[in-house]
Amino acid sequence: MPTVFLFDRLRAGFALPEVQEPAIDQQLAWFQHNPEYLDRVFQRAQRYLYHVVCEVEARGMPTEFALLPVVESAYEPFAYSVSRAAGLWQFIPGTGVRFGLKQDWWYDGRRDVIESTRAALDYLQALHDQFDGDWLLAIAAYNVGEANVQRQADFNRAHGRPVDFWHLTLPAETRAYVPKLLAMKRLMAEPERYGLNFAPIPNQPYFAVVDVGSQIDLKVAAQLANTPYDELVALNPGFNRWATDPTGPNRLLVPIDAADAIEAGLKNLTPDERVPYVTVEVRRRETLASVARRTGVPAPVIARLNDLHGSRLAAGTVLKLPQTQGELPAKVLTAAARVDKPQADAGTRAQRPIVYRVRAGETLYSIARRHGTTVSALAKLNNLDATDTLSQGQRLVIRRAGVRSYRDERVGGGRRVLYTVRAGDTVYSISHKFQVTEAQLKTWNGLNRRHQIRIGQRLVMYVEANREQG
């Protein structure tokens, strides 16, 4: 009997409609000419893909959705965008809360493989139901928000136009987003046709879920499982710190062959061995807030660990604090820093909003251009449509962009750059600046001869890590 690999199982469940559109061909060409990128993506994906495929199949959904994290995050669970989206499925904080993803000092469910997958499929199913069973509209809405897609669908319907994805007026990134997934589906269906050969992934679970009962230091858990610490972190990217969240989830993902070892080891651990702590003595006139500032441990965490009620502390009181065992991986340190100092997120430092009164003859475009923002951002901030006409005296809230014209984030082996078009920019000058080709720039942003770039427009680019801006 021939061996069945996970990709074979994935292909068997493909169910999205096969369509012929130039935008799909453009995305397919990029994937086809960047096989090393796909190799890196699926090397990471091998930890998570079996679980995702199983969850998609259990819901009777098209298995193409197991490829959506390729488009969203390159299957990097620590991926973080300029819009504060995190994890394999790139949830922003608000949508994460909406779909039950816990986010606190210890833990971020948006990066948790099990929880984020559950939430993403819940969201996609809800979008599918909202858009009358149209999966492509659901995918578009996952990217740009259901309100935006619904508004465009309602507009087309009111004007007697088709309401399928290919006929809606959507942002350039969304126009490219759906074709990316359909291109991945086509490529995975027949990789040999495009000269590609992916390393097979076994059709078997990579990890086991182990109930650890209560909080445990991840390095202690790695030792019990006889598993490299970095591997345990990669399987449990939801934790912001060196230990699991004391309020749960009380489970760890471990390599499948390590489950028995860690379960046996957990039975012999004492509470002090599970999570090491240090003690500090309260100084004269110190409060809970000042102890928190001195130690770097949030006041609510200190209060919970020491069963404190109120902020006043007596001098000489001994408090128990969590102890970090050694250096944390860089990805965990970065995640922790975002929780500790959210205002310092790279590329997301918000400018103070201003209230602007519209003058005679002004438009969203002219105001956005003057204040260094985009029409779409200005419209969204003020609950407007990008085509709305403004009236003299109307008040708008404006959040001005910084002086930097681009923002970037780590994705896979390179950087995902969001660039705001400035006066005098051309496709050629931008592609030359970031050392990408004009064809790549057009493909990533769904541009063709009919789509001219404009001042304030945001373009996405995928830049190799060793390339520098000129």
C-alpha positions as CSV (number, residue, x, y, z in Angstrom):
1,M,0.0,0.0,0.0
2,P,1.5,3.4,-1.0
3,T,2.6,5.8,1.8
4,V,0.2,8.7,2.2
5,F,1.8,12.0,3.1
6,L,0.2,15.0,4.6
7,F,0.2,16.9,1.3
8,D,-1.7,14.1,-0.3
9,R,-4.4,14.4,2.4
10,L,-4.4,18.1,2.0
11,R,-5.0,17.9,-1.8
12,A,-7.8,15.4,-1.3
13,G,-9.9,18.0,0.6
14,F,-9.4,21.0,-1.8
15,A,-12.9,22.4,-2.5
16,L,-12.5,26.1,-3.3
17,P,-13.7,27.0,-6.9
18,E,-11.1,26.7,-9.6
19,V,-11.1,30.1,-11.4
20,Q,-9.0,31.6,-14.1
21,E,-7.9,35.1,-13.3
22,P,-4.7,37.0,-14.1
23,A,-4.2,37.9,-10.5
24,I,-3.8,34.2,-9.6
25,D,-1.3,33.7,-12.3
26,Q,0.7,36.7,-11.0
27,Q,0.9,35.3,-7.5
28,L,1.6,31.8,-8.8
29,A,4.6,33.1,-10.8
30,W,6.1,34.7,-7.7
31,F,5.7,31.4,-5.6
32,Q,7.1,29.4,-8.5
33,H,10.2,31.6,-8.8
34,N,10.9,31.6,-5.0
35,P,11.1,27.9,-4.1
36,E,13.6,28.6,-1.3
37,Y,10.9,30.8,0.4
38,L,8.4,28.0,0.3
39,D,10.9,25.5,1.6
40,R,11.5,27.7,4.7
41,V,7.7,28.1,5.2
42,F,6.9,24.4,5.1
43,Q,9.9,23.5,7.2
44,R,8.3,25.7,9.9
45,A,4.8,24.4,9.1
46,Q,5.7,20.8,9.7
47,R,5.2,21.3,13.4
48,Y,1.7,22.7,13.1
49,L,0.2,21.6,9.7
50,Y,-1.1,18.2,10.8
51,H,-3.1,19.7,13.6
52,V,-4.5,22.5,11.3
53,V,-5.5,20.0,8.6
54,C,-7.3,17.8,11.2
55,E,-9.2,20.8,12.6
56,V,-10.2,22.0,9.1
57,E,-11.4,18.5,8.1
58,A,-13.3,18.1,11.4
59,R,-15.4,21.1,10.4
60,G,-16.0,20.0,6.8
61,M,-14.2,23.1,5.5
62,P,-12.1,23.2,2.4
63,T,-8.6,22.1,3.3
64,E,-7.2,25.1,1.4
65,F,-7.6,26.9,4.7
66,A,-4.7,25.0,6.1
67,L,-2.6,27.0,3.6
68,L,-4.0,30.4,4.8
69,P,-1.2,30.8,7.4
70,V,1.3,30.6,4.5
71,V,-0.3,33.8,3.3
72,E,-0.9,35.3,6.7
73,S,2.4,34.6,8.6
74,A,4.6,32.3,6.5
75,Y,3.7,29.8,9.3
76,E,5.7,31.8,11.8
77,P,3.8,31.8,15.1
78,F,5.8,34.8,16.4
79,A,4.9,36.9,13.4
80,Y,3.8,40.4,14.4
81,S,2.5,43.1,12.0
82,V,2.5,46.8,12.1
83,S,-1.3,46.6,12.8
84,R,-0.5,44.6,15.9
85,A,-1.7,41.3,14.4
86,A,0.0,38.3,15.9
87,G,0.4,34.6,15.4
88,L,0.0,32.0,12.6
89,W,-3.5,33.5,11.8
90,Q,-2.6,37.2,12.4
91,F,-5.3,38.2,14.9
92,I,-5.4,41.8,16.0
93,P,-6.1,42.3,19.7
94,G,-9.7,43.2,19.4
95,T,-10.7,40.4,17.0
96,G,-8.8,38.0,19.3
97,V,-10.9,39.0,22.3
98,R,-14.0,38.8,20.1
99,F,-13.2,35.1,19.4
100,G,-12.2,34.2,22.9
101,L,-8.4,34.5,22.7
102,K,-7.0,35.3,26.1
103,Q,-4.3,38.0,26.2
104,D,-2.5,38.9,29.5
105,W,1.0,39.4,30.9
106,W,1.8,35.7,30.8
107,Y,0.1,34.5,27.7
108,D,-1.2,35.6,24.3
109,G,-3.8,33.2,22.8
110,R,-3.3,34.7,19.4
111,R,0.0,32.9,19.2
112,D,-1.2,29.7,20.8
113,V,-1.4,27.1,18.0
114,I,-4.5,25.3,19.3
115,E,-6.5,28.3,20.4
116,S,-5.7,30.5,17.4
117,T,-6.5,27.8,15.0
118,R,-9.9,27.3,16.7
119,A,-10.6,31.0,16.7
120,A,-9.6,31.5,13.0
121,L,-11.8,28.7,11.8
122,D,-14.7,30.0,14.0
123,Y,-14.2,33.4,12.3
124,L,-14.0,32.0,8.8
125,Q,-17.1,29.9,9.4
126,A,-19.0,33.0,10.7
127,L,-17.9,35.0,7.6
128,H,-19.0,32.2,5.3
129,D,-22.4,32.3,6.9
130,Q,-22.6,36.1,6.7
131,F,-21.8,36.1,3.0
132,D,-24.3,33.4,2.0
133,G,-21.8,30.5,1.7
134,D,-19.3,32.4,-0.5
135,W,-15.9,31.3,0.7
136,L,-14.0,33.8,-1.4
137,L,-15.9,36.7,0.2
138,A,-15.2,35.2,3.6
139,I,-11.5,35.0,2.9
140,A,-11.5,38.6,1.7
141,A,-13.4,39.7,4.8
142,Y,-10.9,37.8,7.0
143,N,-8.2,40.1,5.5
144,V,-9.9,43.5,5.3
145,G,-12.9,43.1,7.7
146,E,-16.4,42.0,7.2
147,A,-17.8,45.6,7.3
148,N,-15.7,46.6,4.3
149,V,-16.7,43.7,2.2
150,Q,-20.3,43.9,3.2
151,R,-20.4,47.6,2.3
152,Q,-18.9,46.9,-1.2
153,A,-21.2,43.9,-1.7
154,D,-24.3,46.0,-0.8
155,F,-23.1,48.8,-3.1
156,N,-22.8,46.4,-6.1
157,R,-26.1,44.8,-5.3
158,A,-27.9,48.2,-5.2
159,H,-26.4,49.0,-8.6
160,G,-27.2,45.7,-10.2
161,R,-23.6,44.6,-10.3
162,P,-22.2,41.1,-9.5
163,V,-21.3,40.7,-5.8
164,D,-18.6,38.0,-6.1
165,F,-15.1,38.8,-5.0
166,W,-13.8,39.5,-8.5
167,H,-16.2,42.4,-9.0
168,L,-15.9,44.2,-5.7
169,T,-13.8,47.3,-5.2
170,L,-11.4,46.3,-2.4
171,P,-8.0,47.5,-1.3
172,A,-5.0,46.4,-3.3
173,E,-3.7,44.2,-0.5
174,T,-7.1,42.3,-0.4
175,R,-7.2,42.1,-4.2
176,A,-3.9,40.2,-4.0
177,Y,-4.7,38.3,-0.8
178,V,-7.4,36.0,-2.1
179,P,-5.4,35.2,-5.3
180,K,-2.4,34.3,-3.1
181,L,-4.4,31.5,-1.4
182,L,-5.8,30.3,-4.7
183,A,-2.3,30.3,-6.2
184,M,-1.0,28.3,-3.3
185,K,-3.9,25.8,-3.8
186,R,-3.0,25.5,-7.5
187,L,0.7,25.1,-6.8
188,M,0.2,22.5,-4.1
189,A,-2.2,20.5,-6.3
190,E,0.4,20.0,-9.0
191,P,3.9,21.1,-7.7
192,E,5.7,19.1,-10.4
193,R,3.9,21.1,-13.1
194,Y,5.7,24.2,-11.8
195,G,9.1,22.5,-11.3
196,L,8.8,22.3,-7.5
197,N,9.4,19.4,-5.2
198,F,8.5,19.8,-1.5
199,A,10.0,17.7,1.2
200,P,7.2,15.3,2.3
201,I,5.6,15.8,5.7
202,P,4.4,12.6,7.4
203,N,0.7,12.2,7.8
204,Q,0.9,11.8,11.5
205,P,0.8,14.1,14.5
206,Y,3.9,16.1,15.3
207,F,3.0,17.0,18.9
208,A,1.0,15.6,21.8
209,V,-1.0,17.8,24.2
210,V,0.0,17.2,27.9
211,D,-2.0,18.4,30.9
212,V,0.6,19.9,33.3
213,G,-1.9,20.6,36.0
214,S,-0.6,24.0,37.1
215,Q,2.0,26.6,36.3
216,I,5.4,25.2,35.3
217,D,8.7,26.7,34.1
218,L,9.3,25.9,30.5
219,K,12.9,25.0,31.0
220,V,11.9,22.5,33.7
221,A,9.3,21.1,31.3
222,A,11.9,20.8,28.5
223,Q,14.2,18.9,30.8
224,L,11.4,16.5,31.8
225,A,10.5,15.9,28.2
226,N,14.2,15.5,27.2
227,T,13.4,18.1,24.5
228,P,15.5,21.2,23.4
229,Y,14.2,24.3,25.0
230,D,13.9,26.1,21.7
231,E,11.7,23.3,20.4
232,L,9.4,23.5,23.3
233,V,9.1,27.3,22.8
234,A,8.3,26.8,19.1
235,L,5.5,24.5,20.0
236,N,4.2,26.8,22.8
237,P,4.6,30.3,21.3
238,G,1.6,31.6,23.2
239,F,3.5,32.1,26.5
240,N,5.1,35.6,26.9
241,R,7.4,34.5,29.7
242,W,9.6,31.7,31.0
243,A,6.6,29.8,32.5
244,T,3.1,28.9,31.7
245,D,0.2,31.2,32.7
246,P,-0.8,30.5,36.4
247,T,-4.4,30.9,35.3
248,G,-4.2,28.6,32.4
249,P,-4.1,27.1,29.9
250,N,-2.5,24.3,31.9
251,R,-1.2,22.3,29.0
252,L,1.9,22.1,26.9
253,L,2.5,20.8,23.4
254,V,5.5,18.5,23.3
255,P,7.0,16.3,20.5
256,I,4.9,13.2,20.1
257,D,7.6,10.9,21.4
258,A,8.2,13.0,24.5
259,A,4.8,12.8,26.0
260,D,5.4,9.7,28.2
261,A,8.6,11.2,29.6
262,I,7.1,14.5,30.7
263,E,3.9,12.9,32.1
264,A,6.1,10.6,34.2
265,G,8.3,13.4,35.4
266,L,5.5,15.7,36.4
267,K,4.3,13.2,39.0
268,N,7.5,13.6,41.0
269,L,7.8,17.4,40.9
270,T,7.3,19.5,44.1
271,P,5.6,22.9,43.8
272,D,9.0,24.6,44.4
273,E,10.6,22.6,41.6
274,R,7.8,23.5,39.1
275,V,8.4,27.2,39.2
276,P,11.3,28.8,41.1
277,Y,10.7,32.1,42.8
278,V,12.8,34.8,44.5
279,T,11.8,37.0,47.4
280,V,12.1,40.8,47.8
281,E,11.6,42.9,50.9
282,V,9.3,45.9,50.8
283,R,11.1,49.1,51.5
284,R,9.9,52.0,53.7
285,R,7.0,53.9,52.0
286,E,6.8,51.5,49.1
287,T,3.5,50.7,47.5
288,L,2.5,47.8,45.3
289,A,3.0,50.1,42.3
290,S,6.5,51.1,43.3
291,V,7.5,47.5,43.9
292,A,6.2,46.7,40.4
293,R,8.3,49.5,38.9
294,R,11.4,48.4,40.9
295,T,11.2,44.7,40.0
296,G,9.6,44.9,36.5
297,V,6.8,42.6,37.5
298,P,3.3,44.0,37.0
299,A,1.4,44.9,40.2
300,P,-1.5,42.4,39.4
301,V,1.0,39.6,39.1
302,I,2.6,40.4,42.4
303,A,-0.8,40.8,44.1
304,R,-1.9,37.4,42.8
305,L,1.2,35.6,43.8
306,N,1.1,37.0,47.3
307,D,-2.6,37.1,47.9
308,L,-2.6,40.9,48.3
309,H,-5.6,43.1,48.5
310,G,-5.1,46.8,48.1
311,S,-2.0,48.8,47.2
312,R,-0.6,49.6,50.7
313,L,2.3,47.5,51.9
314,A,4.1,47.3,55.3
315,A,7.8,47.9,55.3
316,G,9.7,44.7,55.8
317,T,7.0,42.5,54.1
318,V,8.6,39.7,52.1
319,L,7.0,39.2,48.7
320,K,7.4,36.3,46.4
321,L,8.3,37.1,42.7
322,P,8.8,34.8,39.7
323,Q,12.4,34.1,38.8
324,T,13.6,33.9,35.2
325,Q,16.0,30.9,34.6
326,G,18.6,32.2,32.2
327,E,18.2,34.1,29.0
328,L,14.9,33.9,27.1
329,P,14.8,33.3,23.3
330,A,14.8,36.5,21.4
331,K,11.3,35.9,20.1
332,V,9.9,35.5,23.6
333,L,11.8,38.6,24.8
334,T,10.3,40.6,21.9
335,A,6.8,39.4,22.7
336,A,7.2,40.2,26.4
337,A,8.5,43.7,25.5
338,R,5.3,44.4,23.6
339,V,3.2,43.5,26.6
340,D,5.4,45.5,29.0
341,K,5.7,48.6,26.8
342,P,3.0,48.5,24.2
343,Q,3.7,52.1,23.2
344,A,7.2,51.0,22.0
345,D,6.0,48.6,19.3
346,A,8.3,49.0,16.4
347,G,6.6,50.9,13.6
348,T,3.3,51.4,15.5
349,R,4.1,54.4,17.7
350,A,0.9,56.3,17.3
351,Q,0.9,60.0,16.8
352,R,-1.5,62.0,18.9
353,P,-4.8,62.3,17.0
354,I,-6.0,65.8,16.0
355,V,-9.5,67.0,15.2
356,Y,-9.6,68.8,11.8
357,R,-12.4,71.0,10.4
358,V,-12.9,70.5,6.7
359,R,-12.6,73.6,4.5
360,A,-14.5,74.4,1.3
361,G,-13.5,72.1,-1.6
362,E,-11.5,69.7,0.4
363,T,-11.7,65.9,-0.1
364,L,-10.5,62.9,1.9
365,Y,-7.7,62.6,-0.6
366,S,-6.5,66.2,-0.3
367,I,-6.7,66.0,3.6
368,A,-5.0,62.6,3.7
369,R,-2.2,63.9,1.5
370,R,-1.6,67.0,3.5
371,H,-1.4,65.1,6.8
372,G,0.7,62.3,5.6
373,T,-1.9,59.5,6.0
374,T,-3.9,57.4,3.6
375,V,-7.5,57.8,2.3
376,S,-8.4,54.4,3.6
377,A,-6.9,55.0,7.1
378,L,-8.7,58.4,7.3
379,A,-12.0,57.0,6.2
380,K,-11.8,54.0,8.5
381,L,-10.9,56.3,11.5
382,N,-14.0,58.4,10.8
383,N,-16.4,55.6,9.9
384,L,-16.6,56.9,6.3
385,D,-16.4,55.3,2.9
386,A,-13.4,56.3,0.9
387,T,-15.6,57.8,-1.8
388,D,-17.7,59.9,0.6
389,T,-18.0,63.7,-0.2
390,L,-17.1,66.0,2.7
391,S,-19.0,69.1,3.8
392,Q,-17.5,72.4,4.8
393,G,-17.1,72.6,8.6
394,Q,-17.3,68.8,9.0
395,R,-14.9,67.5,11.8
396,L,-12.5,64.7,11.1
397,V,-10.2,62.8,13.5
398,I,-6.7,62.5,12.0
399,R,-3.9,60.4,13.2
400,R,-0.8,61.6,11.3
401,A,1.9,59.2,10.2
402,G,5.5,59.6,11.3
403,V,8.2,60.9,9.1
404,R,9.3,57.4,8.1
405,S,7.7,56.4,4.8
406,Y,7.9,52.7,5.4
407,R,7.5,50.2,8.2
408,D,8.7,46.7,8.3
409,E,8.4,43.4,10.2
410,R,10.1,40.1,10.1
411,V,8.4,37.4,8.0
412,G,10.1,34.1,7.2
413,G,13.7,34.8,6.1
414,G,13.2,38.4,5.3
415,R,11.0,41.5,5.9
416,R,7.5,42.5,5.0
417,V,7.7,46.2,4.2
418,L,4.7,48.5,4.1
419,Y,5.6,51.6,2.1
420,T,3.6,54.8,1.8
421,V,3.9,56.4,-1.7
422,R,5.3,59.9,-1.7
423,A,5.3,62.7,-4.2
424,G,7.5,61.8,-7.2
425,D,7.5,58.1,-6.5
426,T,7.1,55.6,-9.4
427,V,7.0,51.9,-9.5
428,Y,10.5,51.9,-10.8
429,S,11.9,54.2,-8.2
430,I,10.3,52.2,-5.3
431,S,11.4,48.9,-6.7
432,H,14.9,50.2,-7.1
433,K,15.0,51.6,-3.6
434,F,14.1,48.3,-2.0
435,Q,16.0,46.1,-4.6
436,V,13.0,44.2,-5.8
437,T,11.7,43.9,-9.4
438,E,8.9,46.0,-10.8
439,A,7.1,42.7,-11.6
440,Q,7.3,41.6,-8.0
441,L,6.1,45.0,-6.7
442,K,3.1,44.8,-9.1
443,T,2.3,41.2,-8.2
444,W,2.4,41.7,-4.4
445,N,0.0,44.7,-4.7
446,G,-2.4,43.5,-7.4
447,L,-1.2,46.2,-9.8
448,N,-1.4,46.2,-13.6
449,R,-1.4,48.8,-16.4
450,R,-4.8,50.1,-15.3
451,H,-3.7,50.7,-11.7
452,Q,-1.5,53.7,-11.2
453,I,0.1,54.4,-7.8
454,R,-0.9,57.5,-6.0
455,I,0.4,59.6,-3.1
456,G,-0.5,58.2,0.2
457,Q,-1.1,54.7,-1.2
458,R,0.4,51.8,0.9
459,L,2.4,49.1,-0.9
460,V,3.5,45.8,0.5
461,M,6.9,44.3,-0.4
462,Y,8.8,41.2,0.7
463,V,12.5,42.1,1.0
464,E,15.3,39.7,1.6
465,A,17.0,40.2,5.0
466,N,20.4,41.1,3.6
467,R,19.0,43.9,1.3
468,E,19.3,47.5,2.4
469,Q,17.3,50.5,1.4
470,G,19.1,53.1,-0.6
